[in-house]
Amino acid sequence: EYRKENLARHKEVCAYIKHMRDQFEKSEIKTFRHVVNGQDVMKIFNLKPGPEVGKYLEKADKFILKYITEKGKEPKEEDVLKNIKKI
């Protein structure tokens, strides 16, 4: 019985995550620049404008989307910056 409940809950969570990702894909907002933007990246990593900044921002977007789907809220800026330092 416990296992059936877990499986049912797992299916609900997976369906919710799929729904949220679908909504995100349909939305006009494709980035999370209100959390971390190019100016933040250039300042923190001492970079000039260019493709490298974009790489950091892409990684930030992926981290933020994953964080939202797992925790149901946006991460703090410092959590995002800590994660993207691993490039």
N, CA, C and O atoms as a Maestro MAE file, in Angstrom:
{
 s_m_m2io_version
 :::
 2.0.0
}

f_m_ct {
 s_m_title
 :::
 protein
 m_atom[348] {
  # First column is atom index #
  i_m_mmod_type
  r_m_x_coord
  r_m_y_coord
  r_m_z_coord
  i_m_residue_number
  s_m_chain_name
  s_m_pdb_residue_name
  s_m_pdb_atom_name
  i_m_atomic_number
  :::
  1 25 0.836 -1.202 0.000 1 A "GLU " " N  " 7
  2 3 0.000 0.000 0.000 1 A "GLU " " CA " 6
  3 2 0.880 1.264 0.000 1 A "GLU " " C  " 6
  4 15 0.637 2.193 -0.771 1 A "GLU " " O  " 8
  5 25 1.885 1.290 0.857 2 A "TYR " " N  " 7
  6 3 2.797 2.432 0.942 2 A "TYR " " CA " 6
  7 2 3.478 2.672 -0.399 2 A "TYR " " C  " 6
  8 15 3.625 3.810 -0.845 2 A "TYR " " O  " 8
  9 25 3.889 1.579 -1.031 3 A "ARG " " N  " 7
  10 3 4.583 1.683 -2.308 3 A "ARG " " CA " 6
  11 2 3.661 2.248 -3.393 3 A "ARG " " C  " 6
  12 15 4.096 3.049 -4.221 3 A "ARG " " O  " 8
  13 25 2.397 1.835 -3.388 4 A "LYS " " N  " 7
  14 3 1.426 2.355 -4.355 4 A "LYS " " CA " 6
  15 2 1.221 3.855 -4.167 4 A "LYS " " C  " 6
  16 15 1.107 4.598 -5.142 4 A "LYS " " O  " 8
  17 25 1.175 4.298 -2.910 5 A "GLU " " N  " 7
  18 3 1.017 5.726 -2.625 5 A "GLU " " CA " 6
  19 2 2.224 6.503 -3.127 5 A "GLU " " C  " 6
  20 15 2.080 7.574 -3.716 5 A "GLU " " O  " 8
  21 25 3.407 5.963 -2.894 6 A "ASN " " N  " 7
  22 3 4.625 6.629 -3.374 6 A "ASN " " CA " 6
  23 2 4.642 6.717 -4.893 6 A "ASN " " C  " 6
  24 15 5.003 7.750 -5.457 6 A "ASN " " O  " 8
  25 25 4.254 5.639 -5.550 7 A "LEU " " N  " 7
  26 3 4.237 5.628 -7.002 7 A "LEU " " CA " 6
  27 2 3.218 6.641 -7.532 7 A "LEU " " C  " 6
  28 15 3.493 7.363 -8.490 7 A "LEU " " O  " 8
  29 25 2.055 6.688 -6.910 8 A "ALA " " N  " 7
  30 3 1.030 7.649 -7.323 8 A "ALA " " CA " 6
  31 2 1.530 9.083 -7.126 8 A "ALA " " C  " 6
  32 15 1.335 9.934 -7.994 8 A "ALA " " O  " 8
  33 25 2.165 9.343 -6.001 9 A "ARG " " N  " 7
  34 3 2.705 10.687 -5.722 9 A "ARG " " CA " 6
  35 2 3.805 11.040 -6.717 9 A "ARG " " C  " 6
  36 15 3.878 12.168 -7.205 9 A "ARG " " O  " 8
  37 25 4.656 10.068 -7.011 10 A "HIS " " N  " 7
  38 3 5.730 10.281 -7.979 10 A "HIS " " CA " 6
  39 2 5.157 10.672 -9.340 10 A "HIS " " C  " 6
  40 15 5.660 11.590 -9.988 10 A "HIS " " O  " 8
  41 25 4.103 9.975 -9.771 11 A "LYS " " N  " 7
  42 3 3.472 10.293 -11.046 11 A "LYS " " CA " 6
  43 2 2.876 11.696 -11.037 11 A "LYS " " C  " 6
  44 15 2.962 12.415 -12.033 11 A "LYS " " O  " 8
  45 25 2.268 12.090 -9.912 12 A "GLU " " N  " 7
  46 3 1.711 13.441 -9.790 12 A "GLU " " CA " 6
  47 2 2.805 14.491 -9.922 12 A "GLU " " C  " 6
  48 15 2.644 15.483 -10.633 12 A "GLU " " O  " 8
  49 25 3.918 14.265 -9.232 13 A "VAL " " N  " 7
  50 3 5.026 15.224 -9.258 13 A "VAL " " CA " 6
  51 2 5.613 15.313 -10.669 13 A "VAL " " C  " 6
  52 15 5.902 16.408 -11.152 13 A "VAL " " O  " 8
  53 25 5.789 14.177 -11.324 14 A "CYS " " N  " 7
  54 3 6.323 14.181 -12.688 14 A "CYS " " CA " 6
  55 2 5.392 14.926 -13.640 14 A "CYS " " C  " 6
  56 15 5.846 15.684 -14.498 14 A "CYS " " O  " 8
  57 25 4.099 14.708 -13.484 15 A "ALA " " N  " 7
  58 3 3.129 15.407 -14.333 15 A "ALA " " CA " 6
  59 2 3.184 16.908 -14.083 15 A "ALA " " C  " 6
  60 15 3.099 17.699 -15.023 15 A "ALA " " O  " 8
  61 25 3.325 17.301 -12.828 16 A "TYR " " N  " 7
  62 3 3.413 18.722 -12.487 16 A "TYR " " CA " 6
  63 2 4.673 19.343 -13.092 16 A "TYR " " C  " 6
  64 15 4.617 20.429 -13.668 16 A "TYR " " O  " 8
  65 25 5.781 18.670 -12.965 17 A "ILE " " N  " 7
  66 3 7.041 19.182 -13.516 17 A "ILE " " CA " 6
  67 2 6.928 19.321 -15.035 17 A "ILE " " C  " 6
  68 15 7.360 20.328 -15.597 17 A "ILE " " O  " 8
  69 25 6.356 18.326 -15.696 18 A "LYS " " N  " 7
  70 3 6.171 18.406 -17.143 18 A "LYS " " CA " 6
  71 2 5.279 19.594 -17.492 18 A "LYS " " C  " 6
  72 15 5.565 20.344 -18.425 18 A "LYS " " O  " 8
  73 25 4.205 19.756 -16.739 19 A "HIS " " N  " 7
  74 3 3.296 20.882 -16.971 19 A "HIS " " CA " 6
  75 2 4.039 22.214 -16.833 19 A "HIS " " C  " 6
  76 15 3.894 23.093 -17.682 19 A "HIS " " O  " 8
  77 25 4.826 22.365 -15.780 20 A "MET " " N  " 7
  78 3 5.554 23.614 -15.549 20 A "MET " " CA " 6
  79 2 6.581 23.863 -16.652 20 A "MET " " C  " 6
  80 15 6.737 24.997 -17.107 20 A "MET " " O  " 8
  81 25 7.272 22.828 -17.080 21 A "ARG " " N  " 7
  82 3 8.241 22.996 -18.170 21 A "ARG " " CA " 6
  83 2 7.535 23.384 -19.469 21 A "ARG " " C  " 6
  84 15 8.022 24.226 -20.224 21 A "ARG " " O  " 8
  85 25 6.377 22.757 -19.717 22 A "ASP " " N  " 7
  86 3 5.607 23.108 -20.908 22 A "ASP " " CA " 6
  87 2 5.165 24.567 -20.849 22 A "ASP " " C  " 6
  88 15 5.238 25.281 -21.850 22 A "ASP " " O  " 8
  89 25 4.711 25.006 -19.693 23 A "GLN " " N  " 7
  90 3 4.286 26.395 -19.513 23 A "GLN " " CA " 6
  91 2 5.462 27.337 -19.749 23 A "GLN " " C  " 6
  92 15 5.318 28.377 -20.392 23 A "GLN " " O  " 8
  93 25 6.617 26.965 -19.227 24 A "PHE " " N  " 7
  94 3 7.814 27.788 -19.404 24 A "PHE " " CA " 6
  95 2 8.170 27.888 -20.884 24 A "PHE " " C  " 6
  96 15 8.480 28.970 -21.382 24 A "PHE " " O  " 8
  97 25 8.123 26.755 -21.584 25 A "GLU " " N  " 7
  98 3 8.446 26.754 -23.014 25 A "GLU " " CA " 6
  99 2 7.480 27.625 -23.810 25 A "GLU " " C  " 6
  100 15 7.885 28.257 -24.786 25 A "GLU " " O  " 8
  101 25 6.215 27.669 -23.410 26 A "LYS " " N  " 7
  102 3 5.206 28.462 -24.114 26 A "LYS " " CA " 6
  103 2 5.273 29.939 -23.750 26 A "LYS " " C  " 6
  104 15 4.794 30.789 -24.501 26 A "LYS " " O  " 8
  105 25 5.856 30.243 -22.618 27 A "SER " " N  " 7
  106 3 5.851 31.627 -22.146 27 A "SER " " CA " 6
  107 2 6.802 32.495 -22.959 27 A "SER " " C  " 6
  108 15 7.681 32.003 -23.666 27 A "SER " " O  " 8
  109 25 6.599 33.783 -22.836 28 A "GLU " " N  " 7
  110 3 7.468 34.750 -23.504 28 A "GLU " " CA " 6
  111 2 8.808 34.859 -22.779 28 A "GLU " " C  " 6
  112 15 9.819 35.221 -23.380 28 A "GLU " " O  " 8
  113 25 8.808 34.553 -21.517 29 A "ILE " " N  " 7
  114 3 10.026 34.675 -20.711 29 A "ILE " " CA " 6
  115 2 10.846 33.408 -20.886 29 A "ILE " " C  " 6
  116 15 10.406 32.320 -20.514 29 A "ILE " " O  " 8
  117 25 12.010 33.545 -21.439 30 A "LYS " " N  " 7
  118 3 12.881 32.395 -21.661 30 A "LYS " " CA " 6
  119 2 14.141 32.455 -20.797 30 A "LYS " " C  " 6
  120 15 14.961 31.537 -20.817 30 A "LYS " " O  " 8
  121 25 14.285 33.521 -20.057 31 A "THR " " N  " 7
  122 3 15.463 33.670 -19.211 31 A "THR " " CA " 6
  123 2 15.035 34.179 -17.840 31 A "THR " " C  " 6
  124 15 13.880 34.544 -17.622 31 A "THR " " O  " 8
  125 25 15.982 34.192 -16.942 32 A "PHE " " N  " 7
  126 3 15.733 34.651 -15.577 32 A "PHE " " CA " 6
  127 2 16.654 35.819 -15.242 32 A "PHE " " C  " 6
  128 15 17.325 35.816 -14.210 32 A "PHE " " O  " 8
  129 25 16.681 36.813 -16.119 33 A "ARG " " N  " 7
  130 3 17.598 37.934 -15.918 33 A "ARG " " CA " 6
  131 2 17.265 38.764 -14.679 33 A "ARG " " C  " 6
  132 15 18.107 39.530 -14.208 33 A "ARG " " O  " 8
  133 25 16.069 38.626 -14.153 34 A "HIS " " N  " 7
  134 3 15.747 39.340 -12.922 34 A "HIS " " CA " 6
  135 2 16.448 38.711 -11.715 34 A "HIS " " C  " 6
  136 15 16.544 39.337 -10.660 34 A "HIS " " O  " 8
  137 25 16.938 37.473 -11.866 35 A "VAL " " N  " 7
  138 3 17.683 36.820 -10.787 35 A "VAL " " CA " 6
  139 2 19.172 37.121 -10.956 35 A "VAL " " C  " 6
  140 15 19.817 37.601 -10.025 35 A "VAL " " O  " 8
  141 25 19.715 36.842 -12.135 36 A "VAL " " N  " 7
  142 3 21.125 37.107 -12.455 36 A "VAL " " CA " 6
  143 2 21.170 37.610 -13.893 36 A "VAL " " C  " 6
  144 15 20.565 37.013 -14.783 36 A "VAL " " O  " 8
  145 25 21.883 38.703 -14.116 37 A "ASN " " N  " 7
  146 3 21.997 39.237 -15.476 37 A "ASN " " CA " 6
  147 2 23.463 39.357 -15.893 37 A "ASN " " C  " 6
  148 15 24.372 39.057 -15.119 37 A "ASN " " O  " 8
  149 25 23.664 39.794 -17.111 38 A "GLY " " N  " 7
  150 3 25.024 39.904 -17.645 38 A "GLY " " CA " 6
  151 2 25.907 40.839 -16.849 38 A "GLY " " C  " 6
  152 15 27.100 40.582 -16.692 38 A "GLY " " O  " 8
  153 25 25.337 41.924 -16.345 39 A "GLN " " N  " 7
  154 3 26.122 42.858 -15.526 39 A "GLN " " CA " 6
  155 2 26.639 42.160 -14.263 39 A "GLN " " C  " 6
  156 15 27.786 42.351 -13.861 39 A "GLN " " O  " 8
  157 25 25.776 41.350 -13.648 40 A "ASP " " N  " 7
  158 3 26.192 40.596 -12.457 40 A "ASP " " CA " 6
  159 2 27.361 39.676 -12.789 40 A "ASP " " C  " 6
  160 15 28.358 39.634 -12.068 40 A "ASP " " O  " 8
  161 25 27.224 38.936 -13.900 41 A "VAL " " N  " 7
  162 3 28.259 37.982 -14.304 41 A "VAL " " CA " 6
  163 2 29.574 38.707 -14.584 41 A "VAL " " C  " 6
  164 15 30.631 38.272 -14.128 41 A "VAL " " O  " 8
  165 25 29.514 39.808 -15.332 42 A "MET " " N  " 7
  166 3 30.741 40.543 -15.659 42 A "MET " " CA " 6
  167 2 31.412 41.085 -14.407 42 A "MET " " C  " 6
  168 15 32.637 41.060 -14.296 42 A "MET " " O  " 8
  169 25 30.618 41.573 -13.467 43 A "LYS " " N  " 7
  170 3 31.167 42.122 -12.232 43 A "LYS " " CA " 6
  171 2 31.808 41.029 -11.368 43 A "LYS " " C  " 6
  172 15 32.941 41.180 -10.909 43 A "LYS " " O  " 8
  173 25 31.088 39.942 -11.153 44 A "ILE " " N  " 7
  174 3 31.567 38.866 -10.275 44 A "ILE " " CA " 6
  175 2 32.799 38.168 -10.845 44 A "ILE " " C  " 6
  176 15 33.733 37.859 -10.106 44 A "ILE " " O  " 8
  177 25 32.806 37.918 -12.150 45 A "PHE " " N  " 7
  178 3 33.883 37.146 -12.773 45 A "PHE " " CA " 6
  179 2 34.896 38.014 -13.519 45 A "PHE " " C  " 6
  180 15 35.777 37.503 -14.210 45 A "PHE " " O  " 8
  181 25 34.757 39.338 -13.370 46 A "ASN " " N  " 7
  182 3 35.687 40.282 -13.982 46 A "ASN " " CA " 6
  183 2 35.825 40.035 -15.494 46 A "ASN " " C  " 6
  184 15 36.927 39.878 -16.020 46 A "ASN " " O  " 8
  185 25 34.676 40.007 -16.166 47 A "LEU " " N  " 7
  186 3 34.641 39.754 -17.608 47 A "LEU " " CA " 6
  187 2 34.213 41.000 -18.365 47 A "LEU " " C  " 6
  188 15 33.586 41.903 -17.811 47 A "LEU " " O  " 8
  189 25 34.565 41.028 -19.637 48 A "LYS " " N  " 7
  190 3 34.074 42.061 -20.546 48 A "LYS " " CA " 6
  191 2 32.907 41.464 -21.326 48 A "LYS " " C  " 6
  192 15 32.785 40.241 -21.402 48 A "LYS " " O  " 8
  193 25 32.039 42.306 -21.913 49 A "PRO " " N  " 7
  194 3 30.929 41.774 -22.703 49 A "PRO " " CA " 6
  195 2 31.440 40.824 -23.792 49 A "PRO " " C  " 6
  196 15 32.448 41.098 -24.442 49 A "PRO " " O  " 8
  197 25 30.744 39.724 -23.977 50 A "GLY " " N  " 7
  198 3 31.143 38.762 -24.997 50 A "GLY " " CA " 6
  199 2 30.487 37.415 -24.796 50 A "GLY " " C  " 6
  200 15 29.654 37.250 -23.905 50 A "GLY " " O  " 8
  201 25 30.861 36.449 -25.624 51 A "PRO " " N  " 7
  202 3 30.242 35.122 -25.602 51 A "PRO " " CA " 6
  203 2 30.407 34.391 -24.267 51 A "PRO " " C  " 6
  204 15 29.546 33.602 -23.878 51 A "PRO " " O  " 8
  205 25 31.499 34.652 -23.576 52 A "GLU " " N  " 7
  206 3 31.718 33.963 -22.295 52 A "GLU " " CA " 6
  207 2 30.636 34.332 -21.285 52 A "GLU " " C  " 6
  208 15 30.203 33.490 -20.498 52 A "GLU " " O  " 8
  209 25 30.201 35.583 -21.307 53 A "VAL " " N  " 7
  210 3 29.118 36.020 -20.415 53 A "VAL " " CA " 6
  211 2 27.861 35.212 -20.736 53 A "VAL " " C  " 6
  212 15 27.155 34.766 -19.831 53 A "VAL " " O  " 8
  213 25 27.588 35.026 -22.017 54 A "GLY " " N  " 7
  214 3 26.431 34.245 -22.440 54 A "GLY " " CA " 6
  215 2 26.475 32.814 -21.938 54 A "GLY " " C  " 6
  216 15 25.441 32.249 -21.583 54 A "GLY " " O  " 8
  217 25 27.662 32.221 -21.905 55 A "LYS " " N  " 7
  218 3 27.798 30.852 -21.394 55 A "LYS " " CA " 6
  219 2 27.407 30.789 -19.922 55 A "LYS " " C  " 6
  220 15 26.719 29.866 -19.488 55 A "LYS " " O  " 8
  221 25 27.853 31.778 -19.168 56 A "TYR " " N  " 7
  222 3 27.486 31.832 -17.749 56 A "TYR " " CA " 6
  223 2 25.977 32.008 -17.590 56 A "TYR " " C  " 6
  224 15 25.365 31.377 -16.728 56 A "TYR " " O  " 8
  225 25 25.384 32.852 -18.408 57 A "LEU " " N  " 7
  226 3 23.941 33.099 -18.307 57 A "LEU " " CA " 6
  227 2 23.129 31.871 -18.698 57 A "LEU " " C  " 6
  228 15 22.094 31.597 -18.091 57 A "LEU " " O  " 8
  229 25 23.583 31.132 -19.702 58 A "GLU " " N  " 7
  230 3 22.896 29.896 -20.081 58 A "GLU " " CA " 6
  231 2 22.932 28.901 -18.926 58 A "GLU " " C  " 6
  232 15 21.928 28.262 -18.611 58 A "GLU " " O  " 8
  233 25 24.089 28.780 -18.306 59 A "LYS " " N  " 7
  234 3 24.207 27.860 -17.171 59 A "LYS " " CA " 6
  235 2 23.323 28.333 -16.016 59 A "LYS " " C  " 6
  236 15 22.708 27.519 -15.327 59 A "LYS " " O  " 8
  237 25 23.263 29.637 -15.810 60 A "ALA " " N  " 7
  238 3 22.408 30.191 -14.752 60 A "ALA " " CA " 6
  239 2 20.948 29.853 -15.015 60 A "ALA " " C  " 6
  240 15 20.236 29.435 -14.103 60 A "ALA " " O  " 8
  241 25 20.491 30.030 -16.263 61 A "ASP " " N  " 7
  242 3 19.097 29.730 -16.608 61 A "ASP " " CA " 6
  243 2 18.768 28.266 -16.343 61 A "ASP " " C  " 6
  244 15 17.714 27.956 -15.786 61 A "ASP " " O  " 8
  245 25 19.659 27.370 -16.736 62 A "LYS " " N  " 7
  246 3 19.429 25.938 -16.517 62 A "LYS " " CA " 6
  247 2 19.356 25.630 -15.024 62 A "LYS " " C  " 6
  248 15 18.482 24.885 -14.579 62 A "LYS " " O  " 8
  249 25 20.274 26.204 -14.259 63 A "PHE " " N  " 7
  250 3 20.267 25.978 -12.811 63 A "PHE " " CA " 6
  251 2 18.972 26.494 -12.192 63 A "PHE " " C  " 6
  252 15 18.356 25.812 -11.373 63 A "PHE " " O  " 8
  253 25 18.562 27.696 -12.582 64 A "ILE " " N  " 7
  254 3 17.356 28.302 -12.008 64 A "ILE " " CA " 6
  255 2 16.118 27.475 -12.341 64 A "ILE " " C  " 6
  256 15 15.281 27.233 -11.471 64 A "ILE " " O  " 8
  257 25 15.997 27.040 -13.596 65 A "LEU " " N  " 7
  258 3 14.839 26.236 -13.985 65 A "LEU " " CA " 6
  259 2 14.805 24.922 -13.201 65 A "LEU " " C  " 6
  260 15 13.749 24.505 -12.725 65 A "LEU " " O  " 8
  261 25 15.951 24.283 -13.071 66 A "LYS " " N  " 7
  262 3 16.015 23.029 -12.303 66 A "LYS " " CA " 6
  263 2 15.648 23.286 -10.842 66 A "LYS " " C  " 6
  264 15 14.900 22.514 -10.242 66 A "LYS " " O  " 8
  265 25 16.168 24.352 -10.281 67 A "TYR " " N  " 7
  266 3 15.886 24.702 -8.891 67 A "TYR " " CA " 6
  267 2 14.390 24.925 -8.688 67 A "TYR " " C  " 6
  268 15 13.810 24.448 -7.711 67 A "TYR " " O  " 8
  269 25 13.774 25.647 -9.611 68 A "ILE " " N  " 7
  270 3 12.332 25.925 -9.505 68 A "ILE " " CA " 6
  271 2 11.526 24.633 -9.579 68 A "ILE " " C  " 6
  272 15 10.596 24.432 -8.798 68 A "ILE " " O  " 8
  273 25 11.880 23.759 -10.518 69 A "THR " " N  " 7
  274 3 11.114 22.525 -10.653 69 A "THR " " CA " 6
  275 2 11.303 21.615 -9.451 69 A "THR " " C  " 6
  276 15 10.392 20.862 -9.108 69 A "THR " " O  " 8
  277 25 12.464 21.664 -8.802 70 A "GLU " " N  " 7
  278 3 12.707 20.810 -7.648 70 A "GLU " " CA " 6
  279 2 12.179 21.410 -6.343 70 A "GLU " " C  " 6
  280 15 11.688 20.685 -5.478 70 A "GLU " " O  " 8
  281 25 12.278 22.727 -6.205 71 A "LYS " " N  " 7
  282 3 11.955 23.349 -4.914 71 A "LYS " " CA " 6
  283 2 10.729 24.246 -4.939 71 A "LYS " " C  " 6
  284 15 10.254 24.681 -3.890 71 A "LYS " " O  " 8
  285 25 10.215 24.524 -6.130 72 A "GLY " " N  " 7
  286 3 8.996 25.314 -6.235 72 A "GLY " " CA " 6
  287 2 9.166 26.802 -6.001 72 A "GLY " " C  " 6
  288 15 8.182 27.512 -5.791 72 A "GLY " " O  " 8
  289 25 10.389 27.281 -6.035 73 A "LYS " " N  " 7
  290 3 10.652 28.710 -5.870 73 A "LYS " " CA " 6
  291 2 11.958 29.050 -6.556 73 A "LYS " " C  " 6
  292 15 12.766 28.171 -6.857 73 A "LYS " " O  " 8
  293 25 12.155 30.342 -6.801 74 A "GLU " " N  " 7
  294 3 13.402 30.774 -7.423 74 A "GLU " " CA " 6
  295 2 14.523 30.794 -6.388 74 A "GLU " " C  " 6
  296 15 14.294 31.093 -5.216 74 A "GLU " " O  " 8
  297 25 15.739 30.474 -6.834 75 A "PRO " " N  " 7
  298 3 16.883 30.536 -5.919 75 A "PRO " " CA " 6
  299 2 17.318 31.978 -5.682 75 A "PRO " " C  " 6
  300 15 16.948 32.885 -6.428 75 A "PRO " " O  " 8
  301 25 18.094 32.168 -4.650 76 A "LYS " " N  " 7
  302 3 18.681 33.477 -4.379 76 A "LYS " " CA " 6
  303 2 19.838 33.702 -5.358 76 A "LYS " " C  " 6
  304 15 20.448 32.756 -5.856 76 A "LYS " " O  " 8
  305 25 20.116 34.956 -5.611 77 A "GLU " " N  " 7
  306 3 21.196 35.306 -6.538 77 A "GLU " " CA " 6
  307 2 22.508 34.637 -6.143 77 A "GLU " " C  " 6
  308 15 23.220 34.118 -7.003 77 A "GLU " " O  " 8
  309 25 22.832 34.642 -4.858 78 A "GLU " " N  " 7
  310 3 24.114 34.069 -4.433 78 A "GLU " " CA " 6
  311 2 24.189 32.564 -4.700 78 A "GLU " " C  " 6
  312 15 25.269 32.037 -4.965 78 A "GLU " " O  " 8
  313 25 23.043 31.864 -4.631 79 A "ASP " " N  " 7
  314 3 23.042 30.432 -4.940 79 A "ASP " " CA " 6
  315 2 23.323 30.196 -6.417 79 A "ASP " " C  " 6
  316 15 24.045 29.267 -6.780 79 A "ASP " " O  " 8
  317 25 22.749 31.039 -7.262 80 A "VAL " " N  " 7
  318 3 22.976 30.916 -8.705 80 A "VAL " " CA " 6
  319 2 24.439 31.195 -9.024 80 A "VAL " " C  " 6
  320 15 25.070 30.440 -9.763 80 A "VAL " " O  " 8
  321 25 24.975 32.271 -8.474 81 A "LEU " " N  " 7
  322 3 26.362 32.633 -8.761 81 A "LEU " " CA " 6
  323 2 27.328 31.569 -8.255 81 A "LEU " " C  " 6
  324 15 28.336 31.283 -8.902 81 A "LEU " " O  " 8
  325 25 27.024 30.990 -7.112 82 A "LYS " " N  " 7
  326 3 27.855 29.920 -6.566 82 A "LYS " " CA " 6
  327 2 27.853 28.723 -7.526 82 A "LYS " " C  " 6
  328 15 28.890 28.101 -7.754 82 A "LYS " " O  " 8
  329 25 26.694 28.413 -8.077 83 A "ASN " " N  " 7
  330 3 26.582 27.282 -8.988 83 A "ASN " " CA " 6
  331 2 27.302 27.532 -10.305 83 A "ASN " " C  " 6
  332 15 27.973 26.635 -10.814 83 A "ASN " " O  " 8
  333 25 27.181 28.718 -10.862 84 A "ILE " " N  " 7
  334 3 27.783 28.956 -12.183 84 A "ILE " " CA " 6
  335 2 29.289 29.187 -12.115 84 A "ILE " " C  " 6
  336 15 29.942 29.245 -13.157 84 A "ILE " " O  " 8
  337 25 29.850 29.317 -10.933 85 A "LYS " " N  " 7
  338 3 31.306 29.446 -10.806 85 A "LYS " " CA " 6
  339 2 32.024 28.185 -11.265 85 A "LYS " " C  " 6
  340 15 33.236 28.196 -11.480 85 A "LYS " " O  " 8
  341 25 31.268 27.095 -11.414 86 A "LYS " " N  " 7
  342 3 31.866 25.803 -11.761 86 A "LYS " " CA " 6
  343 2 32.147 25.652 -13.243 86 A "LYS " " C  " 6
  344 15 32.509 24.559 -13.679 86 A "LYS " " O  " 8
  345 25 31.995 26.706 -14.036 87 A "ILE " " N  " 7
  346 3 32.249 26.614 -15.497 87 A "ILE " " CA " 6
  347 2 33.728 26.387 -15.744 87 A "ILE " " C  " 6
  348 15 34.153 26.281 -16.895 87 A "ILE " " O  " 8
  :::
 }
 m_bond[347] {
  # First column is bond index #
  i_m_from
  i_m_to
  i_m_order
  :::
  1 1 2 1
  2 2 3 1
  3 3 4 2
  4 3 5 1
  5 5 6 1
  6 6 7 1
  7 7 8 2
  8 7 9 1
  9 9 10 1
  10 10 11 1
  11 11 12 2
  12 11 13 1
  13 13 14 1
  14 14 15 1
  15 15 16 2
  16 15 17 1
  17 17 18 1
  18 18 19 1
  19 19 20 2
  20 19 21 1
  21 21 22 1
  22 22 23 1
  23 23 24 2
  24 23 25 1
  25 25 26 1
  26 26 27 1
  27 27 28 2
  28 27 29 1
  29 29 30 1
  30 30 31 1
  31 31 32 2
  32 31 33 1
  33 33 34 1
  34 34 35 1
  35 35 36 2
  36 35 37 1
  37 37 38 1
  38 38 39 1
  39 39 40 2
  40 39 41 1
  41 41 42 1
  42 42 43 1
  43 43 44 2
  44 43 45 1
  45 45 46 1
  46 46 47 1
  47 47 48 2
  48 47 49 1
  49 49 50 1
  50 50 51 1
  51 51 52 2
  52 51 53 1
  53 53 54 1
  54 54 55 1
  55 55 56 2
  56 55 57 1
  57 57 58 1
  58 58 59 1
  59 59 60 2
  60 59 61 1
  61 61 62 1
  62 62 63 1
  63 63 64 2
  64 63 65 1
  65 65 66 1
  66 66 67 1
  67 67 68 2
  68 67 69 1
  69 69 70 1
  70 70 71 1
  71 71 72 2
  72 71 73 1
  73 73 74 1
  74 74 75 1
  75 75 76 2
  76 75 77 1
  77 77 78 1
  78 78 79 1
  79 79 80 2
  80 79 81 1
  81 81 82 1
  82 82 83 1
  83 83 84 2
  84 83 85 1
  85 85 86 1
  86 86 87 1
  87 87 88 2
  88 87 89 1
  89 89 90 1
  90 90 91 1
  91 91 92 2
  92 91 93 1
  93 93 94 1
  94 94 95 1
  95 95 96 2
  96 95 97 1
  97 97 98 1
  98 98 99 1
  99 99 100 2
  100 99 101 1
  101 101 102 1
  102 102 103 1
  103 103 104 2
  104 103 105 1
  105 105 106 1
  106 106 107 1
  107 107 108 2
  108 107 109 1
  109 109 110 1
  110 110 111 1
  111 111 112 2
  112 111 113 1
  113 113 114 1
  114 114 115 1
  115 115 116 2
  116 115 117 1
  117 117 118 1
  118 118 119 1
  119 119 120 2
  120 119 121 1
  121 121 122 1
  122 122 123 1
  123 123 124 2
  124 123 125 1
  125 125 126 1
  126 126 127 1
  127 127 128 2
  128 127 129 1
  129 129 130 1
  130 130 131 1
  131 131 132 2
  132 131 133 1
  133 133 134 1
  134 134 135 1
  135 135 136 2
  136 135 137 1
  137 137 138 1
  138 138 139 1
  139 139 140 2
  140 139 141 1
  141 141 142 1
  142 142 143 1
  143 143 144 2
  144 143 145 1
  145 145 146 1
  146 146 147 1
  147 147 148 2
  148 147 149 1
  149 149 150 1
  150 150 151 1
  151 151 152 2
  152 151 153 1
  153 153 154 1
  154 154 155 1
  155 155 156 2
  156 155 157 1
  157 157 158 1
  158 158 159 1
  159 159 160 2
  160 159 161 1
  161 161 162 1
  162 162 163 1
  163 163 164 2
  164 163 165 1
  165 165 166 1
  166 166 167 1
  167 167 168 2
  168 167 169 1
  169 169 170 1
  170 170 171 1
  171 171 172 2
  172 171 173 1
  173 173 174 1
  174 174 175 1
  175 175 176 2
  176 175 177 1
  177 177 178 1
  178 178 179 1
  179 179 180 2
  180 179 181 1
  181 181 182 1
  182 182 183 1
  183 183 184 2
  184 183 185 1
  185 185 186 1
  186 186 187 1
  187 187 188 2
  188 187 189 1
  189 189 190 1
  190 190 191 1
  191 191 192 2
  192 191 193 1
  193 193 194 1
  194 194 195 1
  195 195 196 2
  196 195 197 1
  197 197 198 1
  198 198 199 1
  199 199 200 2
  200 199 201 1
  201 201 202 1
  202 202 203 1
  203 203 204 2
  204 203 205 1
  205 205 206 1
  206 206 207 1
  207 207 208 2
  208 207 209 1
  209 209 210 1
  210 210 211 1
  211 211 212 2
  212 211 213 1
  213 213 214 1
  214 214 215 1
  215 215 216 2
  216 215 217 1
  217 217 218 1
  218 218 219 1
  219 219 220 2
  220 219 221 1
  221 221 222 1
  222 222 223 1
  223 223 224 2
  224 223 225 1
  225 225 226 1
  226 226 227 1
  227 227 228 2
  228 227 229 1
  229 229 230 1
  230 230 231 1
  231 231 232 2
  232 231 233 1
  233 233 234 1
  234 234 235 1
  235 235 236 2
  236 235 237 1
  237 237 238 1
  238 238 239 1
  239 239 240 2
  240 239 241 1
  241 241 242 1
  242 242 243 1
  243 243 244 2
  244 243 245 1
  245 245 246 1
  246 246 247 1
  247 247 248 2
  248 247 249 1
  249 249 250 1
  250 250 251 1
  251 251 252 2
  252 251 253 1
  253 253 254 1
  254 254 255 1
  255 255 256 2
  256 255 257 1
  257 257 258 1
  258 258 259 1
  259 259 260 2
  260 259 261 1
  261 261 262 1
  262 262 263 1
  263 263 264 2
  264 263 265 1
  265 265 266 1
  266 266 267 1
  267 267 268 2
  268 267 269 1
  269 269 270 1
  270 270 271 1
  271 271 272 2
  272 271 273 1
  273 273 274 1
  274 274 275 1
  275 275 276 2
  276 275 277 1
  277 277 278 1
  278 278 279 1
  279 279 280 2
  280 279 281 1
  281 281 282 1
  282 282 283 1
  283 283 284 2
  284 283 285 1
  285 285 286 1
  286 286 287 1
  287 287 288 2
  288 287 289 1
  289 289 290 1
  290 290 291 1
  291 291 292 2
  292 291 293 1
  293 293 294 1
  294 294 295 1
  295 295 296 2
  296 295 297 1
  297 297 298 1
  298 298 299 1
  299 299 300 2
  300 299 301 1
  301 301 302 1
  302 302 303 1
  303 303 304 2
  304 303 305 1
  305 305 306 1
  306 306 307 1
  307 307 308 2
  308 307 309 1
  309 309 310 1
  310 310 311 1
  311 311 312 2
  312 311 313 1
  313 313 314 1
  314 314 315 1
  315 315 316 2
  316 315 317 1
  317 317 318 1
  318 318 319 1
  319 319 320 2
  320 319 321 1
  321 321 322 1
  322 322 323 1
  323 323 324 2
  324 323 325 1
  325 325 326 1
  326 326 327 1
  327 327 328 2
  328 327 329 1
  329 329 330 1
  330 330 331 1
  331 331 332 2
  332 331 333 1
  333 333 334 1
  334 334 335 1
  335 335 336 2
  336 335 337 1
  337 337 338 1
  338 338 339 1
  339 339 340 2
  340 339 341 1
  341 341 342 1
  342 342 343 1
  343 343 344 2
  344 343 345 1
  345 345 346 1
  346 346 347 1
  347 347 348 2
  :::
 }
}
